[in-house]
């Protein structure tokens, strides 16, 4: 690892700096990674660029933590810290857990990660296929909850919101045996993409779909990937058994007497390594195409250009390359 590296920092809402900074050194239980590529997490990126807290009641201090919010990343181990026994220099790894926004992120040429927060990649899994493993792990957590409730296999399954998480959810629903998958999104391009990735049908939320949970068009189960009140209640009114809320919930939702008979509303559970391993297994088995989420690759120095494409809904994810000029 070099003594200095290039890293990005959000200095103020709408303003970033791309500069030379000291290269971090791995501490106890950590590994130093050369970051090969890192994908956007659109909600985090746009909230921080707009100066708006991601979570209700939160605050943001600028300049923001160096190289955050980059966390969907892959790289090569270039240095091993003390007390690391299961990783070695030269291994290809993916970051599966966000280290937290109090420490340096992955929008940089090098990053130090806890050895427990990265997974070695099989030789036949490419960088593109693994960069968004952290997102896939997050969605897997929701599917584990639904699977425990027997709400996926042979189910008519709905996915509300066909952004990056929703497109992962479409593929996971298929992988875990849903009999029919319906994607719901106002954007025609996202609906088309969901069909290519395994959805059987797609609809816009303003299409003529009766709010009848037990009718012939009702769903057995669904996952909301927006966190929006309107989207969650749309699913609740059309789902018989279970709706899992994956998207960050910022509003109160109305669970009423029309839902009481049989409908479970499922919140979210903590992230864990087994969920990351399960998601990576789906990637390795060809059942989850994370490379499809990458709309475009740009040098990390062109971060602002990429986030503007996210804002205009012209990209699902931008893949940034820290080593390109």
Backbone torsions as a table, in degrees:
resi	resn	phi	psi	omega
1	UNK	NA	135.4	177.8
2	UNK	-71.9	162.3	179.9
3	UNK	-69.9	-29.8	178.5
4	UNK	-127.5	161.4	-179.8
5	UNK	-148.1	167.6	171.8
6	UNK	-91.5	138.3	177.5
7	UNK	-147.5	154.0	179.3
8	UNK	-101.6	145.7	174.8
9	UNK	-142.2	132.4	173.8
10	UNK	-80.2	105.7	-173.4
11	UNK	-80.3	-31.0	-179.4
12	UNK	-164.7	163.0	177.8
13	UNK	-51.3	124.3	178.3
14	UNK	80.3	2.9	-177.5
15	UNK	-134.1	127.2	179.2
16	UNK	-121.7	157.8	176.0
17	UNK	-124.4	137.8	179.0
18	UNK	-121.4	105.5	-167.2
19	UNK	-145.2	171.4	175.8
20	UNK	-82.8	133.5	178.2
21	UNK	-140.2	162.5	176.5
22	UNK	-62.1	141.6	177.1
23	UNK	-77.5	130.1	180.0
24	UNK	-70.3	152.4	177.7
25	UNK	-112.8	135.5	-178.0
26	UNK	-66.9	136.9	176.9
27	UNK	-99.2	-160.5	-178.3
28	UNK	-58.2	125.3	176.6
29	UNK	75.0	14.2	-176.6
30	UNK	-116.6	161.4	171.7
31	UNK	-126.4	147.9	173.0
32	UNK	-94.2	130.6	-177.9
33	UNK	-116.4	138.9	162.6
34	UNK	-84.5	114.8	-176.2
35	UNK	-76.7	117.0	-179.9
36	UNK	-84.5	-41.8	174.5
37	UNK	-160.4	157.5	-176.0
38	UNK	-145.7	132.0	-178.6
39	UNK	-95.5	152.0	174.5
40	UNK	-67.1	151.9	164.9
41	UNK	-114.8	92.3	-165.0
42	UNK	-49.6	-42.1	-178.9
43	UNK	-63.1	-46.9	179.9
44	UNK	-62.9	-48.4	-176.6
45	UNK	-59.0	-48.0	-175.2
46	UNK	-72.8	-37.2	177.2
47	UNK	-61.7	-45.2	-178.4
48	UNK	-69.6	-37.1	177.6
49	UNK	-69.2	-25.0	178.9
50	UNK	-92.6	-7.8	-178.1
51	UNK	75.0	25.6	-177.2
52	UNK	-112.7	125.1	179.1
53	UNK	-58.6	140.9	179.4
54	UNK	-68.3	-37.4	-176.5
55	UNK	-112.9	145.0	-179.2
56	UNK	-56.0	130.2	178.2
57	UNK	85.4	-2.4	-178.8
58	UNK	-80.6	169.5	176.1
59	UNK	-133.0	159.6	178.7
60	UNK	-128.2	133.2	174.5
61	UNK	-111.9	134.6	178.8
62	UNK	-115.4	149.8	-2.7
63	UNK	-62.8	142.7	-177.3
64	UNK	-74.5	162.8	-179.2
65	UNK	-50.2	134.7	-176.9
66	UNK	-51.1	130.4	172.6
67	UNK	67.9	9.0	172.0
68	UNK	-92.1	151.8	10.8
69	UNK	-95.0	26.6	-178.8
70	UNK	-61.0	122.2	178.3
71	UNK	-147.7	-13.2	176.1
72	UNK	-92.4	92.6	-168.4
73	UNK	-142.0	156.9	172.8
74	UNK	-131.0	155.0	179.6
75	UNK	-171.7	-174.7	-179.2
76	UNK	-115.7	135.4	177.6
77	UNK	-68.0	123.5	179.4
78	UNK	-116.4	-12.1	177.5
79	UNK	-156.5	142.7	-178.4
80	UNK	-118.7	127.7	178.9
81	UNK	-82.0	175.4	178.8
82	UNK	-59.6	146.3	173.7
83	UNK	69.5	26.0	173.1
84	UNK	-110.9	118.4	-174.2
85	UNK	-115.5	-20.7	-172.3
86	UNK	-105.0	8.1	175.5
87	UNK	-131.6	150.6	-178.1
88	UNK	-140.6	159.7	179.1
89	UNK	-57.6	134.4	179.7
90	UNK	100.4	-15.7	-179.6
91	UNK	-70.3	142.9	173.7
92	UNK	-89.7	130.6	-176.0
93	UNK	-138.6	161.5	172.5
94	UNK	-121.7	141.6	174.6
95	UNK	-79.2	124.3	-178.3
96	UNK	-107.4	-14.9	-179.3
97	UNK	-133.0	132.8	175.9
98	UNK	-66.5	125.5	-176.7
99	UNK	-70.3	-9.8	-179.1
100	UNK	106.0	147.8	-171.7
101	UNK	-84.6	12.5	174.7
102	UNK	-93.1	-6.2	-177.9
103	UNK	-131.8	162.7	-175.1
104	UNK	-52.2	137.8	177.9
105	UNK	-95.8	-163.6	-171.5
106	UNK	-101.8	4.7	172.9
107	UNK	-79.3	64.1	-174.5
108	UNK	-160.7	168.3	178.9
109	UNK	-77.6	-29.1	176.1
110	UNK	-133.8	152.2	175.4
111	UNK	-149.1	149.2	172.9
112	UNK	-104.8	130.7	-178.7
113	UNK	-127.4	150.1	168.4
114	UNK	-60.4	137.0	179.1
115	UNK	-59.6	-24.0	179.5
116	UNK	-76.4	-13.5	-175.0
117	UNK	-100.5	8.7	176.6
118	UNK	-127.8	153.1	177.7
119	UNK	-122.6	133.3	173.8
120	UNK	-62.5	145.0	-179.2
121	UNK	-99.7	138.1	171.0
122	UNK	-59.8	151.8	-176.3
123	UNK	-58.7	-31.7	-175.2
124	UNK	-91.8	5.6	175.2
125	UNK	-97.3	120.6	-175.8
126	UNK	-80.5	167.1	174.9
127	UNK	-55.8	-47.2	-177.5
128	UNK	-59.9	-37.4	-177.9
129	UNK	-71.6	-19.8	-172.8
130	UNK	-112.9	-11.3	-171.7
131	UNK	-58.6	-39.5	-178.9
132	UNK	-95.2	30.9	178.1
133	UNK	-59.0	-37.1	-179.7
134	UNK	-59.2	-42.9	176.9
135	UNK	-62.7	-45.2	-179.9
136	UNK	-60.5	-38.8	176.1
137	UNK	-59.3	-44.4	-178.8
138	UNK	-60.1	-45.5	-179.7
139	UNK	-67.8	-36.5	177.4
140	UNK	-57.4	-37.7	178.6
141	UNK	-57.1	-44.5	178.0
142	UNK	-65.5	-39.2	-180.0
143	UNK	-67.8	-32.5	175.8
144	UNK	-61.6	-38.1	177.9
145	UNK	-65.7	-43.8	178.8
146	UNK	-66.3	-39.2	-180.0
147	UNK	-64.8	-37.2	177.0
148	UNK	-62.6	-26.9	179.0
149	UNK	-92.0	6.5	-179.5
150	UNK	61.2	34.4	-169.4
151	UNK	-107.4	14.3	-178.8
152	UNK	-120.1	-52.7	-176.1
153	UNK	-60.7	129.2	179.6
154	UNK	62.4	20.2	-177.3
155	UNK	-97.7	149.3	163.3
156	UNK	-79.7	112.9	-165.1
157	UNK	-119.8	132.5	179.8
158	UNK	-109.6	145.6	175.9
159	UNK	-124.5	113.2	179.7
160	UNK	-92.1	116.7	-178.6
161	UNK	91.8	115.3	-174.6
162	UNK	-112.2	43.3	166.8
163	UNK	-77.4	-162.9	-177.4
164	UNK	-54.1	-46.9	-178.9
165	UNK	-65.6	-41.1	180.0
166	UNK	-64.4	-36.7	178.5
167	UNK	-70.0	-32.4	171.5
168	UNK	-67.0	-42.9	-178.0
169	UNK	-62.8	-38.2	176.4
170	UNK	-56.9	-46.1	-177.6
171	UNK	-69.9	-37.0	178.6
172	UNK	-68.5	-38.2	177.9
173	UNK	-59.7	-41.2	178.2
174	UNK	-67.2	-43.8	-178.5
175	UNK	-62.0	-33.8	-177.1
176	UNK	-95.5	14.5	164.9
177	UNK	94.1	18.7	174.8
178	UNK	-62.1	141.9	-177.4
179	UNK	-82.3	-29.2	178.5
180	UNK	-149.9	134.7	-177.4
181	UNK	-122.1	125.8	179.7
182	UNK	-116.3	121.0	176.9
183	UNK	-97.3	140.6	-174.8
184	UNK	-126.4	120.5	-179.5
185	UNK	-164.6	145.1	178.5
186	UNK	-74.0	-17.9	-175.7
187	UNK	-92.0	122.1	-179.0
188	UNK	-60.8	-37.3	-179.2
189	UNK	-64.5	-37.7	178.4
190	UNK	-70.4	-37.1	177.7
191	UNK	-64.2	-41.4	178.3
192	UNK	-62.1	-39.7	-179.8
193	UNK	-65.6	-40.3	178.1
194	UNK	-60.9	-38.8	177.8
195	UNK	-63.6	-39.4	179.1
196	UNK	-67.2	-26.8	-176.3
197	UNK	-96.3	4.8	172.2
198	UNK	128.0	-6.5	176.9
199	UNK	-66.8	144.5	177.5
200	UNK	-86.4	-27.2	179.3
201	UNK	-156.0	157.0	174.9
202	UNK	-137.5	153.0	178.2
203	UNK	-141.8	156.9	168.5
204	UNK	-89.0	148.6	-176.6
205	UNK	-63.5	-16.9	178.3
206	UNK	-96.0	6.0	175.3
207	UNK	-68.4	162.0	-178.1
208	UNK	-76.8	92.4	-179.9
209	UNK	-130.9	104.8	-175.5
210	UNK	-56.7	141.0	176.9
211	UNK	-81.1	73.0	-175.5
212	UNK	-133.1	98.4	-176.4
213	UNK	-58.4	-35.8	-171.9
214	UNK	-104.5	7.7	178.0
215	UNK	-80.5	-179.1	-174.9
216	UNK	-68.2	-19.6	179.1
217	UNK	-99.1	5.8	179.9
218	UNK	-70.7	152.1	177.6
219	UNK	-95.5	153.0	173.3
220	UNK	-80.2	-40.8	-178.2
221	UNK	-153.2	164.2	-178.2
222	UNK	-157.9	161.4	172.5
223	UNK	-128.4	132.4	174.9
224	UNK	-96.3	126.3	-178.7
225	UNK	-112.8	20.2	-179.7
226	UNK	-111.9	-34.7	-173.0
227	UNK	77.8	5.2	-176.5
228	UNK	-89.3	136.4	179.6
229	UNK	-52.2	-47.5	-176.8
230	UNK	-61.9	-40.1	-179.1
231	UNK	-69.0	-43.7	-178.8
232	UNK	-64.1	-45.2	-178.7
233	UNK	-69.2	-32.0	173.9
234	UNK	-58.7	-46.4	179.1
235	UNK	-67.7	-43.2	-179.6
236	UNK	-57.8	-37.1	-178.0
237	UNK	-76.4	-7.1	-176.7
238	UNK	-127.4	12.2	-175.5
239	UNK	-124.9	134.2	-174.8
240	UNK	-81.1	-43.7	-163.5
241	UNK	-110.3	-53.6	-173.1
242	UNK	-151.9	137.1	171.1
243	UNK	-122.9	120.9	176.6
244	UNK	-96.4	134.2	179.0
245	UNK	-100.1	106.5	176.2
246	UNK	-92.9	-41.0	-177.8
247	UNK	-62.9	151.4	-179.4
248	UNK	-64.8	117.8	-174.9
249	UNK	-83.1	123.8	-177.9
250	UNK	-118.9	-5.9	-176.1
251	UNK	-132.9	162.5	172.2
252	UNK	-75.1	139.7	174.1
253	UNK	-114.1	150.6	-173.8
254	UNK	-98.1	105.5	174.2
255	UNK	-100.1	113.9	-172.8
256	UNK	-122.9	-167.8	-175.9
257	UNK	-61.8	-28.3	-179.7
258	UNK	-71.6	-14.3	179.8
259	UNK	-103.0	-19.6	-168.7
260	UNK	-57.2	-37.4	-176.9
261	UNK	-81.6	85.2	168.0
262	UNK	105.2	-15.1	-175.3
263	UNK	-94.3	124.8	175.1
264	UNK	-101.6	134.5	174.6
265	UNK	-103.6	118.4	-170.8
266	UNK	-107.9	124.5	177.4
267	UNK	-81.7	-150.3	-173.6
268	UNK	-122.5	151.9	-178.2
269	UNK	-119.0	167.3	-177.3
270	UNK	-64.5	152.6	174.9
271	UNK	-70.6	149.0	177.4
272	UNK	-154.9	156.5	-172.3
273	UNK	-62.5	-36.9	-178.7
274	UNK	-60.9	-33.5	177.2
275	UNK	-66.8	-38.9	177.1
276	UNK	-64.9	-41.3	179.6
277	UNK	-65.1	-38.6	178.0
278	UNK	-65.2	-42.6	179.5
279	UNK	-65.0	-41.7	178.0
280	UNK	-64.2	-34.5	175.7
281	UNK	-62.3	-39.6	177.1
282	UNK	-64.4	-39.9	177.3
283	UNK	-61.9	-49.5	-177.2
284	UNK	-62.6	-31.5	-179.5
285	UNK	-85.2	0.7	179.4
286	UNK	77.1	17.4	-179.0
287	UNK	-98.4	-8.4	-179.1
288	UNK	-138.6	115.1	-178.0
289	UNK	-102.1	93.8	178.3
290	UNK	-80.9	-22.8	177.8
291	UNK	-62.4	-29.2	-178.8
292	UNK	-64.5	-19.6	-179.3
293	UNK	-74.8	-18.8	-176.2
294	UNK	-81.5	112.0	179.1
295	UNK	-82.7	-38.4	-174.3
296	UNK	-157.1	150.9	173.7
297	UNK	-110.1	137.0	179.8
298	UNK	-138.6	153.2	169.0
299	UNK	-59.5	143.8	-179.4
300	UNK	-60.3	-27.0	177.5
301	UNK	-63.8	-15.5	178.3
302	UNK	-100.7	34.5	-176.8
303	UNK	-55.9	-44.7	-176.9
304	UNK	-62.6	-39.4	177.3
305	UNK	-60.5	-42.6	179.6
306	UNK	-65.5	-42.8	-178.7
307	UNK	-67.0	-30.9	176.5
308	UNK	-66.9	-34.1	175.7
309	UNK	-66.9	-36.5	174.5
310	UNK	-63.8	-43.8	-178.0
311	UNK	-60.4	-38.2	-178.6
312	UNK	-85.5	6.1	-179.4
313	UNK	60.5	30.3	177.3
314	UNK	-91.1	-4.6	-178.8
315	UNK	-143.7	146.7	171.1
316	UNK	-82.7	-54.1	172.9
317	UNK	-141.2	143.6	169.3
318	UNK	-100.0	133.7	175.5
319	UNK	-100.5	118.7	-178.8
320	UNK	-97.9	141.5	-177.9
321	UNK	-113.9	105.0	-174.3
322	UNK	-66.1	-20.6	-173.0
323	UNK	-100.1	-0.2	176.2
324	UNK	-92.6	144.2	-178.0
325	UNK	-69.1	NA	NA
